Amino acid sequence: MPGSRHWIGSGLPGWEVIPAHRDSIILLFALCSLIFLAGCSGREKALFTKPELYTYERHAVLGLDAEKEQVFMAAYVKTFSSRLITFVERARLAEILGEQDLLKGRLDDSTRAKIKRILGVEALVMCEYTTDDKGRQGKLRVRIVDSETGVIVGSVVTETYGTFENHARAAVEALREDLLEGAEKGYYSGYSPSSTN
């Protein structure tokens, strides 16, 4: 009814507002909520891929503890589900590198060549995951390196609040989307975006 007042909230004195103001307050609240959620959803940066990334079938993950490694591998296999992707078992890598170097992701040319020769690994997925002092906001850095040449064929950094699983999924999906975008724009010859799932 025009000119009447409506109550917002619990009906406490001073909370009454005319309908036009009520709609403005609701709209402002909704806008602030969207901005907050967009900030919490995270972001990817330093993203690039080369077409060779899509051709690799045998991978090894370095730089993560065993649980995070498992989560990352699951995200990768699910995201690239149309590809036959295998990961070398952590224990096999540790035989060559040692557990300390496995966690730090330290590799020189001869070690990279040894991993390629002995385990058949085509791509080394080098990860580094850190969180802030309170453990709330994290950052995942991923570099995918050709084990033969040492060339980086994919890279992404994710920053967000949330679980490591969110980071892993966001990183791998960003790599996949960048591959698709490059193929659709014709950057890669011989690579079909329809074949990526």
C-alpha positions as CSV (number, residue, x, y, z in Angstrom):
1,M,0.0,0.0,0.0
2,P,1.6,3.4,-1.0
3,G,2.8,5.4,1.8
4,S,2.6,2.6,4.4
5,R,5.7,1.4,6.3
6,H,7.1,-2.1,6.4
7,W,9.2,-3.7,9.1
8,I,12.6,-5.2,8.3
9,G,14.3,-7.5,10.7
10,S,13.0,-8.3,14.1
11,G,10.5,-5.4,14.4
12,L,12.8,-3.3,16.7
13,P,12.0,0.4,16.7
14,G,14.1,2.3,14.2
15,W,14.1,-0.5,11.7
16,E,11.1,0.6,9.8
17,V,11.8,1.7,6.2
18,I,9.6,2.7,3.3
19,P,9.3,0.0,0.5
20,A,11.7,1.8,-1.9
21,H,14.5,1.9,0.7
22,R,13.8,-1.8,1.7
23,D,14.5,-2.9,-1.9
24,S,17.6,-0.8,-2.1
25,I,18.9,-2.4,1.1
26,I,18.2,-5.9,-0.2
27,L,19.9,-5.1,-3.5
28,L,22.9,-3.7,-1.7
29,F,23.1,-6.7,0.5
30,A,22.9,-9.1,-2.5
31,L,25.6,-7.1,-4.3
32,C,28.0,-7.2,-1.3
33,S,27.4,-10.9,-1.0
34,L,28.3,-11.5,-4.6
35,I,31.5,-9.4,-4.3
36,F,32.5,-11.4,-1.2
37,L,31.8,-14.7,-2.8
38,A,33.7,-13.8,-5.9
39,G,36.7,-12.9,-3.8
40,C,36.5,-16.2,-2.0
41,S,36.2,-18.3,-5.2
42,G,39.9,-17.7,-5.9
43,R,41.8,-17.0,-9.0
44,E,44.2,-18.6,-11.4
45,K,47.2,-16.7,-12.7
46,A,50.5,-17.3,-14.5
47,L,48.5,-19.7,-16.7
48,F,49.9,-21.1,-20.0
49,T,50.0,-24.4,-21.8
50,K,51.7,-25.8,-24.8
51,P,50.1,-28.4,-27.0
52,E,52.6,-31.1,-26.0
53,L,50.9,-31.2,-22.6
54,Y,47.9,-33.0,-24.1
55,T,50.0,-35.7,-25.6
56,Y,51.7,-37.0,-22.4
57,E,50.3,-40.2,-20.9
58,R,52.8,-41.0,-18.2
59,H,53.2,-38.5,-15.4
60,A,54.9,-38.1,-12.0
61,V,54.0,-35.7,-9.3
62,L,56.7,-34.0,-7.2
63,G,56.6,-31.6,-4.3
64,L,53.4,-32.7,-2.5
65,D,52.9,-35.0,0.5
66,A,51.3,-38.4,-0.2
67,E,47.7,-37.3,0.5
68,K,47.8,-34.1,-1.5
69,E,49.5,-36.0,-4.3
70,Q,46.6,-38.5,-4.4
71,V,44.1,-35.6,-4.5
72,F,45.9,-33.9,-7.3
73,M,46.2,-37.1,-9.4
74,A,42.4,-37.7,-9.0
75,A,41.6,-34.2,-10.1
76,Y,43.9,-34.6,-13.1
77,V,42.6,-37.9,-14.2
78,K,38.9,-36.8,-13.8
79,T,39.6,-33.6,-15.8
80,F,41.3,-35.3,-18.6
81,S,39.1,-38.4,-18.5
82,S,39.1,-39.0,-22.3
83,R,42.9,-39.6,-22.1
84,L,44.7,-42.6,-20.9
85,I,46.8,-41.1,-18.1
86,T,48.9,-43.0,-15.7
87,F,51.0,-41.7,-12.7
88,V,54.2,-43.3,-11.5
89,E,53.9,-44.6,-7.9
90,R,55.5,-42.4,-5.3
91,A,57.7,-45.2,-4.0
92,R,59.2,-45.8,-7.4
93,L,60.1,-42.1,-7.7
94,A,61.5,-42.1,-4.2
95,E,63.9,-44.9,-5.2
96,I,65.4,-42.6,-7.7
97,L,65.1,-39.3,-5.9
98,G,64.9,-39.9,-2.2
99,E,61.9,-38.8,-0.2
100,Q,63.4,-35.4,0.6
101,D,64.0,-34.4,-3.0
102,L,60.6,-35.8,-3.9
103,L,58.9,-33.3,-1.6
104,K,61.1,-30.4,-2.6
105,G,60.8,-31.2,-6.3
106,R,64.5,-30.8,-6.9
107,L,65.7,-32.1,-10.2
108,D,68.7,-31.7,-12.4
109,D,69.1,-32.8,-16.0
110,S,70.6,-36.2,-15.2
111,T,67.9,-37.0,-12.6
112,R,65.2,-36.0,-15.1
113,A,66.7,-38.2,-17.8
114,K,66.9,-41.1,-15.3
115,I,63.2,-40.8,-14.4
116,K,62.4,-40.8,-18.2
117,R,64.7,-43.8,-18.9
118,I,63.8,-46.0,-15.9
119,L,60.1,-45.1,-15.3
120,G,59.0,-43.9,-18.7
121,V,57.7,-40.6,-17.3
122,E,56.9,-38.1,-20.0
123,A,55.8,-35.2,-17.8
124,L,56.9,-34.1,-14.4
125,V,54.2,-32.3,-12.5
126,M,56.1,-30.0,-10.1
127,C,53.8,-28.6,-7.3
128,E,54.3,-26.3,-4.4
129,Y,51.4,-25.7,-1.9
130,T,51.6,-23.1,0.8
131,T,49.1,-21.5,3.2
132,D,49.0,-18.3,5.1
133,D,49.9,-18.2,8.9
134,K,46.4,-19.1,9.9
135,G,46.0,-21.9,7.3
136,R,43.0,-20.3,5.7
137,Q,44.2,-19.0,2.3
138,G,46.4,-21.2,0.2
139,K,48.4,-21.0,-3.0
140,L,49.1,-23.9,-5.3
141,R,51.9,-23.5,-8.0
142,V,52.0,-26.1,-10.7
143,R,54.6,-26.5,-13.4
144,I,54.5,-29.3,-15.9
145,V,57.9,-30.1,-17.3
146,D,58.8,-32.3,-20.2
147,S,61.1,-35.0,-18.7
148,E,63.3,-35.3,-21.7
149,T,63.8,-31.6,-22.6
150,G,63.2,-29.8,-19.4
151,V,60.8,-27.4,-21.2
152,I,57.8,-26.2,-19.1
153,V,54.7,-27.1,-21.1
154,G,52.1,-25.9,-18.6
155,S,51.9,-23.6,-15.6
156,V,49.3,-22.3,-13.3
157,V,49.0,-20.7,-9.9
158,T,45.8,-20.8,-7.8
159,E,45.1,-18.6,-4.8
160,T,41.9,-19.1,-2.8
161,Y,40.3,-19.9,0.5
162,G,39.3,-23.5,0.7
163,T,40.7,-27.0,0.7
164,F,43.6,-28.4,-1.3
165,E,41.1,-30.3,-3.4
166,N,39.6,-27.0,-4.5
167,H,43.1,-25.8,-5.6
168,A,43.9,-29.0,-7.4
169,R,40.6,-29.0,-9.3
170,A,40.9,-25.3,-10.2
171,A,44.5,-25.7,-11.4
172,V,43.8,-28.7,-13.6
173,E,40.6,-27.3,-15.0
174,A,42.4,-24.0,-15.8
175,L,45.1,-26.0,-17.7
176,R,42.5,-27.9,-19.6
177,E,40.5,-24.7,-20.5
178,D,43.7,-23.0,-21.7
179,L,44.5,-26.0,-23.9
180,L,41.0,-25.8,-25.4
181,E,41.1,-22.1,-25.9
182,G,44.5,-22.4,-27.7
183,A,43.1,-25.1,-30.0
184,E,40.0,-23.2,-30.8
185,K,42.0,-20.1,-31.7
186,G,44.2,-22.3,-34.0
187,Y,47.4,-22.0,-31.9
188,Y,48.0,-25.7,-32.0
189,S,48.0,-27.7,-35.2
190,G,47.0,-31.3,-35.0
191,Y,45.2,-30.8,-31.7
192,S,41.4,-31.1,-31.6
193,P,39.5,-29.5,-28.8
194,S,36.7,-32.1,-29.2
195,S,39.1,-34.8,-28.1
196,T,39.7,-33.4,-24.6
197,N,36.4,-34.4,-23.0
